[in-house]
Amino acid sequence: MMETYHLRTNRQGFTNITAMVRQTLRKSGVISGLAAVYCPHTTAGITINENADPDVVTDLLFALDETFPDRSQFRHMEGNSAAHLKASVIGSSVTVLIEDGNLVLGTWQGIYFCEFDGPRSRDFYVKIIEG
């Protein structure tokens, strides 16, 4: 089973999408398998990180901005090379184990859609694989 989700994003930020992935899992009825979460964009990504303290997301964005600042030397005509770099480091997908009909996530973990070049209308996909 695969679901497509649509988001309207801000300029930059992390959106917790864990509930949407769980919704797809519930609809699938799968008890054991894998959940693949995929982002088809080159200036956005998907990651798993802490979902208890919102300062973690703030710190991640700060560190990514410090590590990959916009630079006048970048040659990409759209002017969003820093967003491409951030998306490449974060990655475009995550895979989560499913056991007993639940996502196998740590106590503090959540799944995030990461926007680096918004605001935009974005899609991501959740595929549940039984096995």
Residue, then its C-alpha position, 0 to 999 in steps of 0.5 A: m500500500m502506498e499513500t501520497y501526502h501533500l504539505r504546504t511548507n514555510r521557508q525552512g523547517f521540519t514538519n513532524i509527519t509521524a502521525m501520517v505514517r502511522q495513519t497509512l500503517r493502520k489503513s494497510g493492516v500490516i502487522s510486520g514489515l517496513a514503512a518507507v517514507y520518501c521525498p521526491h524533491t531535491t531541496a527537501g528531505i526526510t529524517i528521524n530525530e527527537n520529537a520531544d523537545p522542539d529546540v532540537v529542530t531549532d538547533l538542527l536548522f541552526a547547525l545546517d545554516e552554519t554548515f551550509p550558508d548561501r555563498s556568492q561563489f555558488r553557480h546554480m542559477e536558481g540561487n538555492s545551492a545551500a538548500h540542495l546541500k542540506a537536502s543531500v546531507i539529510g537524505s530523501s528517505v527513511t525506512v522504519l521497521i513495523e512489528d505488532g502493527n506499530l512503527v518501531l521508533g524510539t521513545w523520543q523519535g519522530i519522522y520529519f519532512c525537512e524543508f530547505d527552500g520554501p515556501r512550497s507545495r510538497d509531496f511525500y510518499v509512504k509505502i507499507i511493505e508486508g514481510 
